[in-house]
Amino acid sequence: MLVDGTYDGQVAIVTGGGSGMGRAMAQEFARLGAAVVVAGRRPEPLAETVAAIEGAGGRAVAQSTDIRDPDQVDAMVAAAVERFGRVDVLVNNAAGNFVVKGEELSPNGWRAVVSIVLDGGFLCTRAAGRQMIAQGGGGAVLSVIASYAWTGGPGTVHSAAAKAGLLAMTRTLAVEWAPHGIRLNTICPGPTDTEGAGQALWPEPADRARVERSVPLGRLASVEEIAWWSTALCSRFAGYVTGENFTIDGGHWLEQESYMPSWKPR
């Protein structure tokens, strides 16, 4: 864990900040001194995150945003600047996912996931990056991916393709934006104990138990563990790290276990 005050005077935007990892990351940035803009499509969860941050003495504001809409993304960054004066950190956490065989995935299902993860990730990165370049002083962008971005993952072709795109985007812009002092990295959480992921990837107790057994360390990650590493990678302590992926998965990707049970053809 970083020390209190690490992010004093800085402003962080966290997409998908209404629940799960996004909420935990927003709370940790705030605990460390950052003012936080919590973005997402549903106002009620965002308000709950802001209330939790303010209740702990932090500063935060909710910004209802559909990250697939360029105008709404620009408005999100503008709101951060209007309220807090600048943007220093962006966390691309918003995502969509569901398990489905590739041949059964509809065009709308493909578009739904790719537009949130990859298109939205780019739009947010572009808008925040422009602000960071204009204000000077550098910045950090962190995008959340998954190990099937490089291993492949039966049942997740839409998400795997989108997450791989985020990794490529990150490494490309890490070079382009290095002269501006802007660092871009990704984190790869393994199976994490969140309500959203649980509903999509291990809806039944037997599914959860199977996934836990596939992790060499024998458990799911906590959202707090993901938040600790997220804030560390965006901090000055990682000031010489860019274009990298940091995997936090208890060795899960080494097993390359599918989220889809019995996916092999019979």
C-alpha positions in Angstrom: 0.0 0.0 0.0 1.2 3.5 -0.8 1.3 6.2 1.9 -1.4 8.8 2.4 -0.7 11.9 0.4 0.9 10.1 -2.6 -1.7 11.7 -4.9 -2.1 15.0 -3.2 -3.0 17.7 -5.8 -3.7 15.1 -8.5 -7.0 14.2 -10.2 -8.0 10.7 -11.3 -10.8 9.6 -13.6 -12.0 6.0 -13.1 -14.4 4.5 -15.6 -16.7 1.8 -14.5 -16.3 3.2 -11.0 -19.8 2.4 -9.7 -18.9 -1.1 -8.4 -16.4 -3.8 -8.0 -12.8 -3.1 -9.0 -13.7 0.4 -10.3 -15.1 1.4 -6.9 -12.2 -0.1 -5.0 -9.7 1.8 -7.2 -11.6 5.1 -6.9 -11.6 4.7 -3.2 -7.9 3.9 -3.0 -7.0 6.9 -5.2 -9.0 9.1 -2.9 -7.5 7.6 0.2 -4.1 8.5 -1.2 -5.1 12.2 -1.7 -6.5 12.3 -5.3 -9.7 14.0 -6.3 -11.6 11.4 -8.2 -14.1 11.6 -11.0 -16.1 8.4 -11.0 -17.6 7.6 -14.4 -20.2 5.1 -15.6 -23.6 4.8 -17.2 -25.8 4.3 -14.1 -26.1 7.3 -11.7 -27.1 5.3 -8.6 -23.9 3.2 -8.2 -21.8 6.2 -9.0 -23.5 8.1 -6.2 -22.8 5.3 -3.8 -19.1 5.3 -4.7 -18.9 9.1 -4.2 -20.7 8.9 -0.9 -18.3 6.2 0.3 -15.3 8.4 -0.7 -16.7 11.5 0.9 -17.7 9.6 4.0 -14.0 8.7 4.4 -12.9 12.3 4.0 -12.0 12.2 0.3 -13.1 14.3 -2.7 -15.1 12.8 -5.6 -17.7 13.6 -8.1 -19.9 11.3 -10.2 -20.1 11.8 -14.0 -22.7 9.8 -15.9 -20.9 8.8 -19.0 -21.5 6.3 -21.9 -17.9 5.9 -22.9 -19.0 4.7 -26.4 -20.1 8.3 -27.1 -17.2 10.7 -28.0 -19.2 13.7 -26.9 -20.0 12.2 -23.5 -16.3 11.2 -23.0 -15.2 14.8 -23.8 -17.8 16.1 -21.3 -16.4 13.7 -18.7 -12.9 15.1 -19.1 -14.2 18.7 -19.2 -16.1 18.0 -16.0 -12.9 16.9 -14.3 -11.1 20.0 -15.3 -14.0 22.3 -14.4 -14.4 20.7 -11.0 -10.8 20.0 -10.0 -8.6 21.9 -12.5 -6.7 19.1 -14.3 -6.4 15.4 -15.1 -3.4 13.4 -14.0 -4.7 9.8 -14.1 -7.1 7.8 -16.2 -8.1 4.3 -15.4 -9.9 2.5 -18.2 -11.9 0.0 -16.2 -15.3 -0.1 -17.8 -16.0 -3.3 -19.5 -18.7 -5.7 -20.7 -18.4 -9.5 -21.0 -20.4 -12.7 -21.1 -19.4 -16.3 -21.9 -20.5 -17.6 -25.3 -19.3 -19.9 -28.0 -17.9 -18.0 -31.0 -20.3 -19.5 -33.5 -23.2 -18.5 -31.3 -22.0 -14.9 -30.8 -24.3 -12.4 -32.5 -23.0 -9.3 -34.3 -24.7 -7.2 -31.7 -23.1 -9.2 -28.9 -19.7 -8.6 -30.5 -20.3 -4.9 -31.0 -21.6 -4.5 -27.5 -18.4 -5.7 -25.9 -15.9 -4.3 -28.4 -17.5 -0.9 -28.4 -17.2 -0.6 -24.6 -13.8 -2.1 -24.0 -11.8 -1.1 -27.1 -13.7 1.9 -28.6 -14.5 3.3 -25.2 -11.0 2.7 -24.0 -9.5 4.6 -26.9 -12.0 7.5 -26.7 -11.3 7.9 -23.0 -7.5 7.7 -23.5 -7.6 10.1 -26.4 -9.6 12.7 -24.4 -7.6 12.4 -21.2 -4.3 12.3 -23.2 -5.2 15.5 -25.0 -5.8 17.2 -21.6 -2.6 15.9 -20.1 -0.6 17.1 -23.2 -2.3 20.6 -23.0 -1.7 21.1 -19.3 1.8 19.6 -19.2 3.5 17.8 -16.4 2.8 14.2 -17.7 0.3 11.8 -16.5 -0.7 8.1 -16.3 -3.2 5.9 -18.2 -4.0 2.4 -16.9 -6.2 0.0 -18.8 -7.6 -3.2 -17.4 -7.2 -6.2 -19.6 -7.3 -10.0 -19.2 -4.8 -12.8 -19.8 -6.9 -14.2 -22.7 -5.7 -11.1 -24.6 -2.5 -13.1 -25.3 -3.5 -16.8 -24.5 -6.9 -16.7 -26.1 -9.9 -17.8 -24.1 -12.7 -20.1 -25.3 -16.0 -18.4 -24.7 -14.6 -14.9 -24.6 -13.7 -14.2 -28.3 -15.3 -10.7 -28.2 -13.6 -9.7 -24.9 -10.3 -11.3 -25.8 -10.1 -9.4 -29.1 -11.0 -6.1 -27.4 -8.5 -6.5 -24.5 -5.8 -7.4 -26.9 -6.6 -4.2 -28.8 -6.2 -2.3 -25.5 -2.8 -3.8 -24.9 -1.7 -2.8 -28.5 -3.1 0.7 -28.0 -1.3 1.0 -24.7 2.1 0.0 -26.1 1.7 2.2 -29.2 0.8 5.3 -27.2 3.4 4.6 -24.6 6.0 5.4 -27.3 4.0 8.3 -28.9 3.3 10.1 -25.6 6.6 9.4 -23.8 7.9 12.9 -24.8 5.0 14.4 -23.0 5.8 12.4 -19.8 2.6 10.4 -20.1 2.9 6.8 -19.1 0.5 4.0 -20.3 0.4 0.6 -18.8 -2.1 -2.2 -18.3 -3.0 -4.5 -15.5 -4.3 -8.0 -15.9 -6.4 -9.1 -12.9 -7.1 -12.8 -12.6 -10.5 -14.0 -11.3 -11.6 -11.4 -8.9 -14.3 -11.5 -6.2 -16.7 -9.0 -7.7 -20.5 -9.2 -8.2 -20.4 -8.2 -11.8 -17.7 -10.7 -12.9 -19.3 -13.4 -10.8 -22.6 -13.1 -12.5 -21.0 -13.2 -16.0 -18.2 -15.8 -15.6 -19.1 -18.0 -12.6 -22.9 -17.7 -12.1 -23.2 -20.9 -10.1 -21.3 -22.0 -7.0 -19.9 -25.0 -8.9 -18.6 -22.6 -11.6 -16.9 -20.5 -8.9 -15.3 -23.5 -7.3 -14.0 -24.7 -10.6 -12.4 -21.3 -11.3 -10.9 -21.1 -7.8 -9.3 -24.6 -8.4 -7.8 -23.3 -11.6 -5.8 -20.6 -9.7 -2.5 -22.0 -8.4 -2.8 -19.9 -5.3 -6.3 -21.4 -4.8 -8.5 -18.3 -4.4 -10.0 -15.3 -6.2 -8.3 -11.9 -5.9 -9.8 -9.2 -3.7 -10.7 -5.9 -5.2 -8.4 -4.2 -2.7 -5.4 -6.1 -4.1 -6.2 -4.9 -7.6 -6.6 -1.3 -6.3 -3.3 -1.3 -4.5 -1.4 -2.3 -7.7 -3.4 0.1 -9.8 -2.5 3.1 -7.7 1.1 2.0 -7.5 1.5 1.8 -11.3 0.0 5.2 -11.7 2.2 6.8 -9.0 5.6 8.5 -9.2 7.1 5.3 -7.8 6.5 3.7 -11.2 7.8 6.8 -13.1 10.1 4.7 -15.3 7.5 2.1 -16.2 5.6 2.5 -19.4 4.1 0.2 -22.1 4.0 -2.7 -19.6 1.4 -5.2 -18.5 1.3 -6.2 -14.8 -0.5 -9.5 -14.1 -2.2 -10.0 -10.8 -3.8 -13.4 -11.0 -2.3 -15.9 -8.6 -0.8 -17.7 -11.5 -4.1 -18.3 -13.2 -2.9 -17.6 -16.7 -0.2 -20.2 -16.4 -3.0 -22.8 -16.2 -4.8 -21.2 -19.1 -8.1 -22.5 -17.8 -11.2 -21.6 -19.8 -14.1 -19.7 -18.2 -16.4 -21.9 -20.3 -17.0 -25.3 -18.8 -16.7 -28.3 -21.2 -16.0 -26.0 -24.1 -14.2 -28.7 -26.2 -16.3 -30.2 -29.1 -17.7 -33.6 -28.4 
